[in-house]
Amino acid sequence: MGRIFPEAWAEFSNHAKCRPGERPADAYARRLAGEDRDDAEAAALAWVRWESTHVSLDPL
C-alpha cells in the first residue's frame, strides 16, 4: 500500500519510532503495549490515520 499512498506511508513509518532493524508494525505494537499512555495514544492515532487511508482508498 505504500506504493499507492507514498506520502501516507512515509508519515506512518516516520511516526513509528522504529528501533534499529525494527519494522514499523513491530514498533507500533511495542508502543501500543508500552506503559507510556500518551505515546500509546499517539501511536494508535497514527495507526488509525494509516488504516483510514488505505482501507477507504481515499487519502486523508
Secondary structure, 3 states (H helix, E strand, C coil): CCCCCHHHHHHHHHCCCCCCCCCHHHHHHHHHHCCCHHHHHHHHHHHHHHHHHHHHCCCC
